[in-house]
Amino acid sequence: MRFPDITCYMMGRGVLRNPQLTENLQKNTLPDKQKIWNFMKELEESYSTELSGETVVLFKMKEIWCYMIKLFEDPGKLSGKLKKAKRLSDYELAAKSIFEECQIKEQHTEL
């Protein structure tokens, strides 16, 4: 462990960016794309169940992506498609493309 004397952490926005942050810190591993994809799908389903209207769900998911997009290497135009999505189906296609086409960054230095 890099800092053995630290007994607690303040996660803040880091958890919005990487829902696996605590696991990655404990095990000194990188985020797993499949686990993050599963988390995002579960979050979307929960929002869809709890909130009324596709637009509300869309904006909630896009808000999470403002942080999470920084996990990925060079999302470029795919990031733009995600931001411009006006329907949940367009958002889902853009998010799926990011997960399929972009790699997770090996180092995460900025929030």
Residue pairs with C-beta under 8 A, 6 or more apart in sequence:
1 28
9 22
9 25
11 21
11 22
12 111
13 67
13 111
14 21
14 111
15 21
15 22
16 64
16 67
16 68
17 67
17 68
17 70
17 71
17 108
17 111
18 24
18 31
18 36
18 68
18 71
18 108
19 36
19 39
20 31
20 32
20 35
20 36
20 39
23 29
24 30
24 31
30 104
30 106
31 71
31 104
33 99
33 104
36 68
36 71
36 99
37 99
40 61
40 64
40 68
40 95
43 61
43 64
44 57
44 61
44 92
47 56
47 57
47 60
47 61
48 57
51 57
51 60
54 87
54 88
57 88
58 85
58 86
58 87
58 88
58 91
61 88
61 91
61 95
62 82
62 83
62 85
62 91
65 82
65 83
65 95
67 111
69 75
69 79
69 82
69 98
70 105
70 108
70 110
70 111
71 104
71 105
71 108
72 98
72 102
72 103
72 104
72 105
73 102
73 103
73 104
73 105
74 102
75 82
75 98
75 102
78 94
78 97
78 98
78 101
78 102
79 98
81 90
81 93
81 94
81 97
82 91
82 94
82 95
82 98
84 90
85 91
85 94
